[in-house]
């Protein structure tokens, strides 16, 4: 019989994997991963538990496993094989044995854990009236370890502020280039205020539809978004932006990826109401973004005064260009700049 994990004392204050993730796993997986050398555990980005497959741990493009005797192995086929009971019991621990209380999260396909960590779920989907109702017989857990990287936005924000006013900004980025990490730190800096740029602390409203920016646990942000930030967690962007406008008097509204026509309408309403907006979209560059019909129209209206283009050309967190759309020119004094090496271990595996 598999025993539930126990709350071990912290080994390393910076080792969030051992301190915050391992205690939520079922035995014997918890014991095997508890002894993972810190050279691996402190840089992990993902832990995948799939029924009938080896434990997989990933950082960047590198993947390792842990053998049944607890040894790290690069040959993932030799890793400890996860049983359905380990997946099931781990999920019970994560939901505090109240899976039905998490129906909304299950419907969305992920859970958010204390510390802002996210767990993606796969299994049998229950559909009613053409809509996902919940998920049963969960067979896979994808644990994404949350790590904030503060101050990575310091090189970018001076280009987004003119005459002590934040310019509405669109961040264009391919997957795994660091856009959520950058966006999160921009929120924190704006909320705190940037005295050297003459910008006082801003009231920032965040619509965090996928719980990636704030990493809320029971409504409370687990990531530092500053003291003047209000978060609508798991809220559709189009509805959330209007809710913030009507109730929270934001000076800035921040959302994750645009994707629907109704998102555009709400964003335009916010800008017309005198609110600065910062948001993101998937794309390789401006031309790629313009191929999206809903976005092409928005860009042509001049809603965004700045466009930040990210890539991985110098590694995660490479800023290729910062465009002043009114003047049609690149504001960067160099061909490209790197936000910082620490962003490498923070960039999300999906959409960041």
C-alpha positions in Angstrom: 0.0 0.0 0.0 1.3 3.4 -0.9 1.7 5.8 2.0 1.1 9.5 1.6 4.1 11.8 1.7 5.2 13.4 5.0 6.2 17.0 5.6 9.9 16.8 5.7 11.9 19.7 7.1 13.4 22.1 4.5 16.9 21.1 3.2 17.7 24.2 1.4 15.7 27.4 1.6 16.2 28.0 -2.1 15.3 24.5 -3.1 11.6 24.9 -3.8 11.3 21.5 -5.4 12.3 19.6 -2.3 10.5 22.0 0.1 7.2 22.6 -1.7 6.7 19.9 -4.4 8.1 16.7 -2.9 5.8 16.8 0.2 2.8 16.7 -2.2 3.8 13.5 -3.9 2.9 9.9 -2.9 5.4 7.3 -1.8 7.6 5.9 -3.0 8.1 8.6 -5.6 8.4 11.2 -2.8 11.3 9.3 -1.2 13.1 8.9 -4.5 12.9 12.5 -5.4 13.6 13.7 -1.8 17.2 12.6 -2.3 17.7 14.2 -5.6 21.0 16.1 -5.6 20.6 19.9 -5.3 22.5 20.4 -8.5 19.4 19.1 -10.2 16.6 19.9 -7.8 17.4 23.7 -7.6 17.1 24.2 -11.4 14.2 21.9 -12.3 11.4 23.3 -14.4 9.1 20.3 -14.8 8.2 17.0 -13.1 6.1 14.6 -15.1 4.3 11.6 -13.6 2.6 9.4 -16.2 1.0 6.1 -15.2 3.1 3.3 -16.6 6.0 5.5 -17.6 9.2 6.5 -15.9 9.5 9.6 -13.7 10.7 12.5 -15.9 12.4 15.7 -14.8 13.3 18.5 -17.1 15.4 21.7 -17.1 15.6 23.6 -20.4 16.1 20.9 -23.0 17.7 18.4 -20.7 15.7 15.5 -19.3 16.7 13.1 -16.5 15.0 10.3 -14.5 15.5 8.6 -11.2 16.1 4.9 -11.0 14.2 2.6 -8.5 17.3 2.7 -6.3 17.3 6.5 -6.2 20.1 7.2 -8.7 19.9 10.0 -11.3 20.0 8.5 -14.8 20.2 10.1 -18.2 18.7 6.9 -19.7 15.1 7.8 -18.9 14.0 4.3 -19.9 15.7 3.1 -16.6 13.7 5.5 -14.5 11.3 4.4 -11.8 8.0 3.5 -13.3 5.0 5.5 -12.0 1.9 3.5 -11.0 -1.7 4.7 -11.4 -1.9 4.7 -7.6 1.0 7.1 -7.3 -0.7 9.5 -9.7 -4.1 9.1 -7.9 -2.7 9.5 -4.4 -0.5 12.5 -5.4 -3.6 14.2 -6.8 -5.5 13.5 -3.5 -2.7 15.1 -1.5 -2.6 18.1 -3.8 -6.4 18.6 -3.5 -6.4 17.8 0.2 -8.6 14.7 -0.5 -11.4 16.9 -1.8 -11.2 16.5 -5.6 -14.8 17.5 -6.1 -14.1 20.9 -4.5 -11.6 21.4 -7.4 -14.1 20.8 -10.2 -13.5 24.2 -11.8 -9.8 23.7 -11.8 -10.2 20.2 -13.2 -12.4 21.6 -16.0 -9.6 23.9 -17.0 -7.0 21.1 -16.9 -4.7 22.4 -14.2 -4.3 23.1 -10.5 -2.4 25.8 -8.8 -0.4 24.8 -5.7 0.9 26.8 -2.7 3.9 28.7 -3.9 2.4 29.3 -7.3 3.4 26.0 -8.8 1.1 24.6 -11.5 0.0 21.1 -12.2 -1.3 20.1 -15.6 -3.7 17.2 -15.8 -4.5 14.6 -18.4 -7.1 11.8 -18.2 -10.6 11.0 -19.1 -12.6 14.2 -19.9 -16.3 14.4 -19.0 -18.3 16.4 -21.5 -21.8 17.7 -21.1 -23.7 19.7 -23.7 -20.5 20.0 -25.7 -18.6 21.6 -22.8 -15.9 20.1 -20.6 -17.5 19.4 -17.2 -14.6 17.8 -15.3 -11.9 15.2 -15.6 -11.9 11.7 -14.2 -9.3 8.9 -14.0 -6.4 11.3 -14.1 -3.4 9.5 -15.6 -0.8 12.2 -16.0 0.5 15.0 -13.8 2.8 17.7 -15.2 4.2 19.7 -12.2 5.7 23.0 -13.3 8.0 24.5 -10.7 7.4 28.3 -10.2 10.5 30.5 -9.9 10.4 34.2 -9.9 13.2 36.2 -11.5 13.1 39.7 -10.1 14.5 42.8 -11.8 14.7 41.2 -15.3 12.4 44.0 -16.5 14.7 46.8 -15.4 16.3 47.0 -18.8 13.0 47.2 -20.6 10.7 49.5 -18.6 12.6 52.7 -19.4 11.6 52.2 -23.0 8.0 51.8 -22.0 7.6 55.1 -20.1 7.3 58.6 -21.7 6.8 61.8 -19.7 6.1 59.7 -16.6 3.4 57.8 -18.4 3.4 54.1 -19.2 2.8 53.4 -22.9 0.4 50.6 -23.8 2.6 47.7 -24.8 2.4 44.4 -26.7 5.0 41.7 -26.1 5.4 39.3 -29.0 7.3 36.1 -28.2 7.6 32.5 -29.3 7.1 29.8 -26.7 9.8 29.5 -24.0 11.3 32.9 -24.6 10.6 34.3 -21.2 7.6 36.6 -21.8 5.6 35.6 -18.7 8.7 36.1 -16.6 9.2 39.5 -18.1 5.6 40.5 -17.8 5.4 39.4 -14.2 8.4 41.6 -13.3 7.0 44.5 -15.2 3.9 44.3 -13.1 5.9 44.2 -9.9 8.0 47.2 -10.9 5.0 49.3 -11.9 3.1 48.4 -8.7 6.1 49.4 -6.5 6.8 52.5 -8.5 10.0 53.5 -10.3 11.3 56.7 -8.7 14.3 57.0 -11.0 11.9 57.3 -14.0 9.5 59.6 -12.1 6.8 57.0 -12.0 4.9 56.6 -8.8 3.4 53.3 -7.8 0.6 52.3 -10.1 -2.7 50.6 -9.4 -2.3 47.5 -11.6 -5.2 45.1 -12.5 -4.1 41.7 -13.7 -6.5 39.3 -15.5 -4.7 36.0 -14.9 -6.8 33.6 -17.0 -4.4 30.7 -16.7 -3.0 31.4 -13.2 0.5 31.9 -14.6 1.3 35.5 -13.7 0.2 35.6 -10.1 0.1 31.9 -9.3 -2.8 32.4 -6.9 -3.5 29.9 -4.2 -7.0 30.3 -2.8 -7.1 33.7 -4.3 -3.8 35.0 -2.9 -0.9 35.6 -5.3 2.0 33.4 -4.6 4.3 35.5 -6.8 5.3 39.0 -5.9 3.3 41.4 -8.1 3.8 44.4 -5.9 1.6 46.1 -3.2 -0.8 47.9 -5.6 -1.8 45.0 -7.8 -5.3 43.4 -7.9 -5.7 40.0 -9.5 -8.7 38.3 -11.1 -7.6 34.6 -11.1 -8.9 32.1 -13.7 -11.0 34.8 -15.2 -11.6 35.2 -19.0 -9.7 38.2 -20.3 -12.6 39.9 -22.0 -14.8 39.8 -18.9 -12.0 40.5 -16.5 -10.8 43.7 -18.1 -14.3 45.1 -17.9 -14.7 44.0 -14.3 -11.5 45.7 -13.4 -12.5 48.9 -15.2 -15.8 49.1 -13.4 -14.7 48.2 -9.9 -11.0 48.6 -9.2 -10.0 51.9 -10.9 -6.8 50.5 -12.4 -4.2 52.8 -14.0 -2.7 49.7 -15.8 -4.4 46.5 -16.9 -2.2 43.5 -17.6 -3.3 40.2 -19.2 -1.7 37.1 -20.6 -2.0 36.0 -24.2 -4.6 37.6 -26.5 -6.5 35.0 -28.5 -10.1 35.9 -29.1 -12.0 38.7 -30.8 -13.8 39.6 -27.6 -10.4 40.1 -25.9 -9.7 42.9 -28.4 -13.0 44.7 -27.8 -12.4 44.7 -24.1 -8.8 45.9 -24.5 -9.9 48.8 -26.7 -12.5 49.8 -24.1 -9.8 49.9 -21.5 -7.5 52.0 -23.6 -10.4 54.4 -24.5 -11.0 54.7 -20.8 -7.6 56.1 -20.2 -6.0 52.9 -18.9 -2.6 51.7 -20.1 -2.6 48.0 -21.2 0.2 45.5 -21.3 -0.4 42.1 -22.9 1.3 39.3 -24.9 0.8 37.3 -28.0 2.5 34.3 -29.5 4.6 35.0 -32.6 8.1 35.1 -34.0 8.0 38.8 -34.8 5.8 41.7 -35.8 5.1 40.2 -39.3 4.1 36.9 -37.7 1.7 38.7 -35.3 0.2 40.6 -38.1 -0.9 37.4 -39.8 -3.5 37.0 -37.0 -6.6 38.8 -38.4 -7.8 40.0 -35.0 -4.4 41.4 -34.0 -3.7 43.0 -37.4 -6.6 45.3 -37.0 -5.7 46.2 -33.5 -2.1 47.0 -34.4 -3.2 49.2 -37.2 -5.4 51.3 -34.9 -2.3 52.3 -32.9 -3.6 51.1 -29.6 -0.1 49.9 -28.7 2.5 52.5 -28.4 5.3 50.0 -27.8 6.0 46.5 -29.2 8.6 44.3 -27.4 9.8 41.4 -29.5 11.4 38.5 -27.6 13.4 35.5 -28.9 15.8 32.9 -27.8 18.6 34.0 -30.2 21.0 34.7 -27.3 19.1 32.3 -25.0 15.8 32.7 -23.1 15.0 36.4 -22.5 16.5 37.9 -25.6 15.0 41.3 -26.5 15.2 41.7 -30.3 13.5 45.0 -30.6 11.5 47.6 -28.8 9.4 49.5 -31.3 8.0 53.0 -30.9 4.9 52.5 -33.1 4.2 56.2 -33.5 7.7 56.8 -35.0 8.1 53.4 -36.5 11.6 52.9 -35.1 13.5 50.5 -32.9 14.4 52.2 -29.6 17.2 49.7 -28.7 20.7 51.2 -29.0 22.1 47.7 -29.7 21.0 45.0 -32.1 19.5 42.9 -29.3 19.9 42.6 -25.5 19.8 39.8 -23.0 17.6 40.2 -19.9 19.8 38.1 -17.7 21.0 34.5 -17.3 18.7 33.7 -14.4 15.7 33.9 -16.6 16.9 30.6 -18.1 15.6 28.5 -15.2 12.4 30.5 -14.9 10.9 30.6 -18.3 7.7 28.6 -18.4 7.5 25.5 -20.6 4.3 26.6 -22.2 3.7 30.1 -23.4 6.5 31.8 -21.6 
